[in-house]
Amino acid sequence: MAGYLSLTTRLSLIFSLTMLAIWGLVSLVLMQSLEQHFARQDEDALRGKMVLVKNLLSARLTEGQSDWPLLESRLQQDLSGYGEYFLQIQNLQGTSLLDTRVKQPPLPTEQFGNSVPSNSWVADGVRYRSLTEPFLPSDSTLPEPVLIRLVLDTRYHQHFLDEIHTALLWLTGGIALISVLLGWMASRAGLKPLRTLARLSTRVTASQLNHRLPLSNAPAELHAPIHAFNNMLDRLEDSFQRLTTFSSDIAHELRTPVNSLLLQTQVALSQTRSDHDYREALYANLETAERLGRMINEMLFLAKSEQGQLAIQGQSLDLTEEVDELIEFFEPLASDQQVRLQRQGHARLWGDRAMLQRAISNLLTNAIRYTPAHEEVCIRLNGNDTGVTLEVANPGSPIPPEEWPRLFDRFYRADHARQQVTEGSGLGLAIARAIITSHGGTLSVRSDEQETCFTARFPAGQC
């Protein structure tokens, strides 16, 4: 049931229960204090009356008046007007010599014959207090000591305590109602910032992710959740922006080869042609279809990498041999571009051979494509205790720093790279970064007037 209670209701109940607990503790302390106060007052009164009774008995017994019925009458007269006091005198054998109890309030007989300073008991809903002391005047006619027991009926202040108790019960009920109301009002006022934030959060939609929750009027306790919520909106806005851009880019990239397929097919079918012309049209369509296939495979590869589904077949690799093999493979392409390839340094790395070759190939292809003729592409390797570093550097036009973070986005090309000679799909750097990231490394870029350098760094555990 508690799981369906609102936060306002829960806070109201907690506030009410806390107030009732505090009030209950105060009431308990008050009642205990009153009872202790009246108990001390009764004991003082009993001791005063005991002194009075002893003085009266001593005076009568000294005069030789040992007639107990007569003494009882005189003591009743002397004790009248002092409240509901009862006097009982017994000898040591337990025989009652004098008893002023008119209504005969019950007395605990097990106490007779014992010297008890004071005692308290409840009978028929009434609390009695008593004081018992031995007595034997030195010059009296009594042959042996007697026990004097003075009993006080406390109903005269028990009624007062009962009235206080009843008043406290009614007051407790009133406090319960008031605390529930005050708790609800305080909870509503305290949770007002949350309701405001809820209303503001309803404005956030997929098309309006630019709204942010304000911190100016929010309490300090909500600053951390608001920061987290705003940061989440920042990430969502960035993700939606990337998704929108990616959708536009992929539509643009796929439209060109699809239109090329349609155009070539329509031209081939527009009139009767020779077998050679049909064969050329099919070859052109095949080339375009292969490009589409590579693009689709690359996008599927990136999708798997983002989901963490790349299966890495790790082994110890000599990067020197792998880079030399790739340089030999790309030598014809570099020669066509009149570009030289060079490797510097040595390093070893633990990783997937095919994936790492693909990543380095993408970096190397990108470097060759944008290196001016008669210049050199350099691959620098460095392995030490801190990790492995692989750099692919080439001279050429510098890339503006504001474009560096976006170079690894899918289908993104810097302005100087948007040339008709570019045959890439715009996914090479994104794939390279995905592969390096899956190996626990990072891929970064820096570019100036001297060179553009892509740097892959792998931690020491991957060496």
Secondary structure, 3 states (H helix, E strand, C coil): CHHHCCHHHHHHHHHHHHHHHHHHHHHHHHHHHHHHHHHHHHHHHHHHHHHHHHHHHHHHHHCCCCCHHHHHHHHHHHHCCCCCEEEEEEECCCCEEEECCCCCCCCCHHHCCCCCCCEEEEECCEEEEEEEEEECCCCCCCCCCEEEEEEEECHHHHHHHHHHHHHHHHHHHHHHHHHHHHHHHHHHHHCHHHHHHHHHHCCCECCECCCCCCCCCCCHHHHHHHHHHHHHHHHHHHHHHHHHHHHHHHHHHHHHHHHHHHHHHHHHHCCCCCHHHHHHHHHHHHHHHHHHHHHHHHHHHHHHHHCCCCCCCEEEEEHHHHHHHHHHHHHHHHHHCCCEEEEECCCEEEEEHHHHHHHHHHHHHHHHHCCCCCCEEEEEEEEECCEEEEEEEECCCCCCHHHHHHHHCCCCCCHHHCCCCCCCCCCHHHHHHHHHHHCCCEEEEEECCCCEEEEEEEEHHHC
